[in-house]
Amino acid sequence: MTDQTRWGILEVQTRNKAIKYRRDLVARAMEHVVKLDETGITDLMIQIEAEYERKYGKKKADDKVIL
């Protein structure tokens, strides 16, 4: 067992909890995705791609300033 008083243990535990939380979110989402039909999954994929682009993607429209 690791010495819990060592430097950096809290950061490792926090990172591991964040990873577990993210995996649990994906697992819970997949429980609902299994219930969807083809059109539902397609719609969900479009919404996920749009959210991903909004958060992490750089669109050309983002660079333009409207006066």
C-alpha distances in whole Angstrom, upper triangle without the diagonal:
4,7,9,12,12,15,15,12,15,17,14,14,17,18,16,18,21,21,20,23,25,25,25,29,30,29,31,34,34,35,38,39,39,42,44,47,47,49,46,44,46,47,43,43,45,44,40,42,44,41,39,43,43,39,39,42,45,48,52,53,50,52,55,56,59,62
4,6,9,8,11,11,9,12,14,11,12,15,16,15,17,20,20,19,22,24,24,25,28,29,29,31,33,34,35,38,39,39,42,44,47,47,49,46,44,46,46,42,42,44,43,39,41,43,40,38,41,41,37,37,40,43,46,49,51,48,49,53,54,57,59
4,6,6,9,11,8,11,14,13,13,16,17,17,18,21,22,22,24,26,26,27,30,32,32,33,36,37,37,40,41,42,45,46,49,50,52,49,46,48,48,45,44,47,45,41,43,45,41,40,42,42,39,38,42,44,48,51,52,49,50,54,55,57,60
4,6,8,9,6,8,11,11,10,13,15,15,16,19,20,20,22,24,25,25,28,30,30,31,34,35,36,38,39,40,43,45,48,49,50,47,44,46,46,43,42,45,43,39,41,42,39,37,40,40,36,36,40,42,46,49,50,47,48,51,52,55,57
4,7,9,7,9,12,12,12,15,17,17,18,21,22,22,24,27,27,28,30,32,33,34,36,38,39,41,42,43,46,47,51,51,52,49,47,49,49,45,45,47,45,41,43,44,41,39,42,41,37,37,41,43,47,50,50,47,48,52,52,55,57
4,6,6,9,11,11,12,14,16,16,18,20,21,22,24,26,27,28,30,32,33,34,36,37,39,41,42,43,46,47,50,51,52,49,46,48,48,44,44,46,44,40,42,43,40,38,40,40,36,36,39,41,45,48,49,46,47,50,51,54,56
4,6,8,9,10,12,13,14,16,18,19,20,22,23,25,26,28,29,31,32,34,36,37,38,41,41,43,45,46,49,50,51,48,45,47,47,43,42,44,42,39,40,41,37,36,38,37,34,33,36,38,42,45,46,42,43,47,48,50,52
4,6,5,6,9,10,11,12,14,16,17,19,20,21,23,24,26,28,29,30,32,33,35,37,38,39,42,43,46,46,47,44,41,43,43,39,38,40,38,35,36,37,34,32,34,34,30,29,33,35,39,41,42,39,40,44,45,47,50
4,5,5,6,9,10,11,12,14,15,16,18,20,21,22,24,26,27,28,30,32,33,35,36,37,40,41,44,45,46,43,40,42,42,38,38,40,38,34,36,37,34,32,35,34,31,30,34,36,40,43,44,41,42,45,46,49,51
4,5,5,6,9,10,10,12,14,15,16,18,20,21,22,25,26,27,29,30,32,34,35,36,39,40,43,43,44,41,39,41,40,37,36,38,36,33,34,35,32,30,33,32,29,29,32,35,38,41,42,39,40,43,44,47,49
4,5,5,6,9,10,11,12,14,15,17,18,20,21,23,24,26,27,29,31,32,33,35,37,38,41,41,42,39,37,38,38,34,34,35,33,30,31,32,29,27,30,29,26,25,29,31,35,38,38,35,37,40,41,43,46
4,5,5,6,9,10,11,12,14,15,17,18,20,21,22,24,26,27,29,31,31,33,36,37,40,40,41,38,36,37,37,33,33,35,33,30,31,32,29,27,30,30,26,26,29,32,35,38,39,36,38,41,42,45,48
4,5,5,6,9,10,10,12,14,15,16,18,20,21,22,24,26,27,29,30,32,34,35,38,39,40,37,35,37,36,33,32,35,33,29,31,32,29,28,31,30,27,27,30,33,36,40,40,37,39,42,44,46,48
4,5,5,6,9,10,10,12,14,15,17,19,20,21,23,24,26,28,29,31,33,34,37,38,38,35,33,35,34,30,30,32,30,27,28,30,26,25,28,27,24,24,27,30,33,37,37,34,36,39,40,42,45
4,5,5,6,9,10,11,12,14,15,17,18,20,21,23,25,27,27,29,31,32,35,35,36,33,31,32,32,29,28,30,28,25,26,27,24,22,25,25,22,21,25,28,31,34,35,32,34,37,38,41,43
4,5,5,6,9,10,11,12,14,16,16,18,20,21,23,25,26,27,30,31,34,34,35,32,30,32,32,28,28,30,28,25,27,28,25,24,27,27,23,23,27,30,33,36,37,35,37,40,41,43,46
4,5,5,6,9,10,10,12,14,15,16,18,20,21,23,24,26,28,29,33,33,34,31,29,31,31,27,27,29,27,24,26,28,24,23,26,26,23,23,27,30,33,36,37,34,37,40,41,43,45
4,5,5,6,9,10,11,13,14,15,17,18,20,22,23,25,27,28,31,31,32,29,27,28,28,24,24,26,24,21,23,24,21,19,23,22,19,19,23,26,29,33,33,30,33,36,37,39,42
4,5,5,6,9,10,11,12,14,15,17,19,21,21,23,25,26,29,29,30,28,25,27,27,23,23,25,23,20,22,24,21,19,22,23,19,19,23,26,29,32,33,31,33,36,38,40,43
4,5,5,6,9,10,10,12,14,15,17,19,20,21,24,25,28,29,30,27,25,27,27,23,23,26,24,21,23,25,22,21,25,25,22,22,25,29,31,35,36,33,36,39,40,42,45
4,5,5,6,9,10,11,12,14,16,17,18,20,22,23,27,28,28,25,23,26,25,21,22,24,22,19,22,23,20,19,23,23,20,21,24,27,30,34,34,31,34,37,38,40,43
4,5,5,6,9,10,11,12,15,16,16,19,21,22,25,25,26,23,21,23,22,18,18,21,19,16,18,20,17,16,19,19,17,17,21,24,27,30,31,28,31,34,36,37,40
4,5,5,6,9,10,11,13,15,15,16,19,20,23,24,25,22,20,22,22,19,18,21,20,17,19,21,19,18,21,22,19,20,23,26,29,32,33,31,34,37,38,40,43
4,5,5,6,9,10,11,13,14,16,18,19,23,24,25,22,20,23,22,19,19,22,20,18,21,22,20,19,23,23,21,22,25,29,31,34,35,33,36,38,40,41,44
4,5,5,6,9,10,11,12,15,16,17,21,22,22,19,17,20,19,16,16,19,17,14,17,19,16,16,20,20,18,19,22,26,28,31,31,30,33,35,37,38,41
4,5,5,6,9,10,10,12,15,15,18,19,20,17,15,17,17,14,14,17,16,13,16,18,15,15,19,20,18,19,21,25,26,30,30,29,32,35,36,38,41
4,5,5,6,9,10,11,13,15,18,19,21,18,16,19,19,16,16,20,18,16,19,21,19,19,22,23,22,22,25,28,30,34,34,33,36,38,40,41,45
4,5,5,7,9,10,12,14,17,19,20,17,15,18,18,15,16,19,18,16,19,21,19,19,23,23,22,23,25,29,31,34,34,33,36,38,40,41,44
4,5,5,6,9,10,11,15,16,17,13,12,15,15,11,13,16,14,12,16,17,15,16,20,20,19,21,23,26,27,31,31,30,33,35,37,38,41
4,5,5,6,9,10,13,14,16,13,11,14,15,12,13,16,15,13,16,19,17,18,21,22,21,22,24,28,29,32,33,32,35,37,39,40,43
4,6,6,7,10,13,15,17,14,13,16,17,14,15,19,18,16,20,22,20,21,24,25,24,26,27,31,32,36,36,35,38,40,42,43,46
4,5,5,7,11,13,14,11,10,14,14,11,13,16,15,15,18,20,19,20,23,23,23,25,26,30,30,34,34,33,37,38,40,40,44
4,5,5,8,10,11,8,7,11,11,9,10,14,13,13,16,18,17,18,21,22,22,23,24,28,28,32,32,31,35,37,38,39,42
4,6,8,10,12,10,9,13,14,12,13,17,17,16,19,21,21,21,24,26,26,27,28,31,32,35,35,35,38,40,42,43,46
4,7,10,12,9,9,13,14,12,15,17,17,17,20,22,22,23,26,27,27,28,29,33,33,36,36,36,39,41,43,43,46
4,7,8,5,6,10,10,9,12,14,14,15,18,19,20,21,23,24,25,27,27,30,30,33,33,33,37,38,40,40,43
4,6,5,6,9,10,11,12,15,16,16,18,20,21,22,24,26,27,28,28,31,31,34,33,34,37,39,41,41,44
4,5,5,6,9,10,11,12,14,15,17,19,20,21,23,24,26,26,26,29,28,31,31,32,35,36,39,39,42
4,5,5,6,9,10,11,12,14,15,17,18,20,21,23,24,26,25,28,27,29,29,30,33,34,36,36,39
4,5,5,6,9,10,11,12,14,15,17,18,20,21,23,24,24,27,26,29,28,29,33,34,36,35,39
4,5,5,6,9,10,10,12,14,15,16,18,20,21,22,22,25,25,28,28,28,31,33,35,35,39
4,5,5,6,9,10,11,12,14,15,17,18,20,21,20,23,22,25,25,26,29,30,33,33,36
4,5,5,6,9,10,11,12,14,16,17,19,20,19,22,21,24,23,24,28,29,31,30,34
4,5,5,6,9,10,11,12,14,15,16,18,18,21,21,24,24,24,27,29,31,31,34
4,5,5,6,9,10,10,12,14,15,16,16,19,19,22,22,22,26,27,29,30,34
4,5,5,6,9,10,11,12,14,15,14,17,16,19,19,20,23,24,26,27,30
4,5,5,6,9,10,10,12,14,14,17,16,19,19,19,22,24,25,26,29
4,5,5,6,9,10,11,12,12,16,16,19,19,19,22,24,26,27,31
4,5,5,6,9,10,10,10,13,13,16,17,17,20,22,24,25,29
4,5,5,6,9,10,9,12,11,14,14,14,17,19,21,22,25
4,5,5,6,8,9,12,13,16,15,15,18,20,22,23,26
4,5,5,6,7,10,11,15,16,14,17,20,22,24,27
4,6,5,4,7,8,11,12,11,14,16,19,20,24
4,6,6,8,9,12,11,10,13,15,17,18,22
4,6,9,11,14,14,12,15,17,19,21,24
4,7,10,13,14,12,14,17,19,22,25
4,6,10,11,10,12,15,18,20,23
4,7,8,7,8,12,14,17,21
4,5,5,7,10,13,15,19
4,5,5,7,11,13,16
4,5,5,8,10,14
4,6,8,10,14
4,7,10,13
4,6,10
4,6
4
